[in-house]
Amino acid sequence: MRRIAFGLCLLALAGCVTAQNTIQPTDSEGRRAYLRYAGADSPVYLRAANPPAEFGDHDAVAAVMADAASGAVFAMPTTFTPDIGAAAHPNFRIVALFDPVESLSTQALCDSEATAADVPAAHYADRTNLFLAFCTQGEALAGTKVSGPKLTSLSDPELRTMTRTGIREMFAIDDRERGRGEPPILGTFSGNPETFGFRLNPLQGVVN
């Protein structure tokens, strides 16, 4: 069904938003487990990189996107914030990059954690592309590429649609390839959070 929907969107790009996850070391339950930890006690930090100049500064763009992303994850009450000081676990963050070059990988985006001037971009006249990466201390946990109609301003409702679509796709419940009782894949470490301990931060080892 997803392929059919994508094909229909190609026939009528105007007003159509599509999202696709990148190749990543975690599975859907692993991504949700990390997000559950990061957002358990506070909002999750979200920052915007390389937004169109007419949108205003990065903080203004991040505020609109954080508001749009809040409540978008199915069956989780996760909220997002553009204020790093409001996040209990600021090492975990969503980085939102506008109009990335096609060759940019999720790991490269998380590696850079860069300002707009440092992130490669490729602007298009007929569409806006959005690259969402879920990162922690330079390590990529998840990535989703979103494509939609050309955004005209920060108040364009399609920005909200693209943000929510990307967040929902990144943290979707997808257990089609999972065996019953199989623990989530958290990257280089796989374990059951309830019985074997949960690696809360990929760079800080395993805690029970």
C-alpha positions as CSV (number, residue, x, y, z in Angstrom):
1,M,0.0,0.0,0.0
2,R,2.9,2.4,0.8
3,R,4.3,1.9,-2.7
4,I,0.9,2.6,-4.3
5,A,0.5,5.8,-2.2
6,F,4.0,6.9,-3.2
7,G,3.2,6.3,-6.9
8,L,0.1,8.3,-6.7
9,C,2.0,11.1,-5.1
10,L,4.5,11.1,-8.0
11,L,1.5,11.7,-10.3
12,A,0.3,14.6,-8.3
13,L,3.1,16.2,-6.3
14,A,1.2,19.3,-5.3
15,G,0.1,19.0,-1.8
16,C,1.6,15.5,-1.3
17,V,4.0,14.7,1.5
18,T,6.0,11.4,1.6
19,A,8.4,10.1,4.1
20,Q,10.9,7.2,4.1
21,N,13.3,6.0,6.8
22,T,17.0,5.8,6.0
23,I,19.1,2.7,6.6
24,Q,19.8,2.7,10.3
25,P,21.2,0.4,13.0
26,T,18.0,0.3,15.1
27,D,14.6,-1.3,14.4
28,S,11.3,0.4,15.1
29,E,11.0,-0.7,18.7
30,G,14.6,0.2,19.4
31,R,14.0,3.8,18.1
32,R,10.9,4.0,20.2
33,A,12.8,2.7,23.3
34,Y,15.4,5.4,22.9
35,L,12.7,8.1,22.4
36,R,10.8,6.8,25.4
37,Y,13.9,7.3,27.6
38,A,14.8,10.7,26.2
39,G,11.3,12.1,26.6
40,A,10.3,10.4,29.8
41,D,10.9,13.4,32.1
42,S,10.9,16.3,29.7
43,P,10.5,17.3,26.1
44,V,13.1,16.1,23.6
45,Y,15.4,18.7,22.1
46,L,14.8,19.6,18.5
47,R,17.0,21.9,16.5
48,A,16.7,23.2,12.9
49,A,19.6,23.5,10.5
50,N,19.8,25.4,7.2
51,P,16.1,26.6,7.0
52,P,15.3,29.0,4.2
53,A,16.5,32.5,5.0
54,E,13.0,33.9,4.7
55,F,11.8,31.7,7.5
56,G,13.8,33.7,10.1
57,D,16.3,32.4,12.6
58,H,16.9,28.8,13.6
59,D,15.2,29.1,17.0
60,A,11.9,30.4,15.4
61,V,11.9,27.5,12.9
62,A,12.7,24.9,15.6
63,A,9.9,26.3,17.8
64,V,7.3,25.8,15.0
65,M,8.6,22.3,14.2
66,A,8.8,21.2,17.9
67,D,5.2,22.3,18.4
68,A,4.2,20.3,15.3
69,A,6.1,17.2,16.3
70,S,4.7,17.1,19.9
71,G,2.1,14.5,20.2
72,A,2.8,13.1,16.7
73,V,4.3,9.8,17.9
74,F,1.6,7.1,18.0
75,A,0.8,5.7,21.5
76,M,3.5,7.9,23.2
77,P,3.0,11.3,24.9
78,T,6.4,12.6,23.7
79,T,6.8,16.3,23.3
80,F,9.6,18.3,21.8
81,T,11.3,21.7,22.5
82,P,13.6,24.1,20.8
83,D,15.1,25.0,24.2
84,I,18.0,22.7,25.0
85,G,17.9,23.8,28.6
86,A,14.3,22.4,28.9
87,A,15.4,18.9,27.9
88,A,16.3,16.5,30.7
89,H,18.5,14.4,28.3
90,P,19.9,17.0,25.8
91,N,22.3,14.6,24.3
92,F,19.3,13.0,22.6
93,R,18.0,15.4,19.9
94,I,16.2,15.6,16.6
95,V,18.2,17.5,14.0
96,A,16.0,18.9,11.2
97,L,17.9,19.8,8.0
98,F,16.2,21.5,5.1
99,D,17.0,20.5,1.5
100,P,19.9,18.1,2.1
101,V,22.0,16.9,-0.8
102,E,21.0,13.4,-1.8
103,S,24.4,11.9,-0.7
104,L,24.1,13.1,2.9
105,S,23.8,10.1,5.3
106,T,22.1,10.1,8.7
107,Q,25.4,9.4,10.3
108,A,27.0,12.4,8.5
109,L,24.2,14.7,9.7
110,C,24.6,13.5,13.3
111,D,28.4,13.7,13.0
112,S,28.3,17.4,12.0
113,E,25.7,18.7,14.4
114,A,26.6,21.8,12.4
115,T,25.3,25.3,11.9
116,A,23.5,26.2,8.7
117,A,26.7,27.3,7.0
118,D,28.3,23.9,7.6
119,V,25.6,21.6,6.3
120,P,25.4,20.9,2.6
121,A,22.1,21.8,1.0
122,A,20.4,21.6,-2.4
123,H,17.4,23.9,-2.8
124,Y,14.7,23.1,-5.4
125,A,12.2,25.3,-7.1
126,D,9.3,22.8,-7.0
127,R,9.6,21.1,-3.6
128,T,11.1,21.2,-0.1
129,N,13.0,18.2,1.3
130,L,13.4,17.7,5.0
131,F,15.9,15.4,6.6
132,L,15.1,14.4,10.2
133,A,17.9,12.7,12.2
134,F,17.6,11.3,15.8
135,C,21.1,11.7,17.2
136,T,23.0,11.3,20.5
137,Q,26.5,12.6,20.9
138,G,27.3,12.3,17.2
139,E,25.8,8.8,16.9
140,A,22.9,8.2,14.5
141,L,19.9,6.4,16.0
142,A,17.4,7.0,13.2
143,G,16.8,9.1,10.1
144,T,13.8,10.0,7.9
145,K,13.7,11.9,4.7
146,V,10.5,13.8,3.9
147,S,9.5,15.4,0.7
148,G,6.6,17.9,0.1
149,P,5.5,20.9,-1.8
150,K,7.7,24.0,-1.9
151,L,7.3,25.8,1.5
152,T,6.5,29.5,1.1
153,S,6.9,30.7,4.7
154,L,7.3,29.7,8.3
155,S,3.6,29.8,8.7
156,D,3.0,27.5,5.7
157,P,0.8,24.6,7.1
158,E,2.7,22.2,5.0
159,L,5.7,22.6,7.3
160,R,3.6,21.2,10.1
161,T,2.4,18.4,7.9
162,M,6.0,17.5,6.8
163,T,7.3,17.6,10.4
164,R,4.5,15.4,11.8
165,T,4.7,12.9,8.9
166,G,8.5,12.6,9.3
167,I,8.3,12.1,13.1
168,R,5.5,9.5,12.8
169,E,7.4,7.6,10.2
170,M,10.6,7.6,12.2
171,F,8.9,6.3,15.3
172,A,6.2,4.2,13.8
173,I,5.2,0.8,15.2
174,D,6.4,-1.7,12.7
175,D,6.7,-5.3,13.9
176,R,6.2,-7.2,10.7
177,E,9.7,-8.7,10.8
178,R,9.8,-9.3,14.6
179,G,9.4,-12.6,16.3
180,R,7.1,-12.7,19.4
181,G,9.1,-11.7,22.5
182,E,12.1,-10.6,20.5
183,P,14.0,-7.7,22.2
184,P,14.4,-4.4,20.3
185,I,17.5,-3.7,18.3
186,L,19.2,-0.7,19.8
187,G,22.1,-0.4,17.4
188,T,25.3,-2.3,18.3
189,F,23.7,-3.6,21.4
190,S,20.5,-5.7,21.6
191,G,18.7,-6.4,24.8
192,N,15.5,-6.5,26.7
193,P,15.0,-3.2,28.7
194,E,13.0,-5.1,31.4
195,T,15.2,-8.1,32.0
196,F,18.8,-7.6,30.7
197,G,19.3,-3.8,31.1
198,F,18.9,-1.0,28.6
199,R,21.7,1.0,27.0
200,L,20.3,4.4,27.6
201,N,23.1,6.2,25.8
202,P,25.2,4.5,23.1
203,L,28.3,6.2,24.4
204,Q,27.8,5.4,28.1
205,G,27.5,1.6,28.1
206,V,24.6,-0.4,29.7
207,V,22.7,0.5,32.8
208,N,20.1,-1.6,34.5
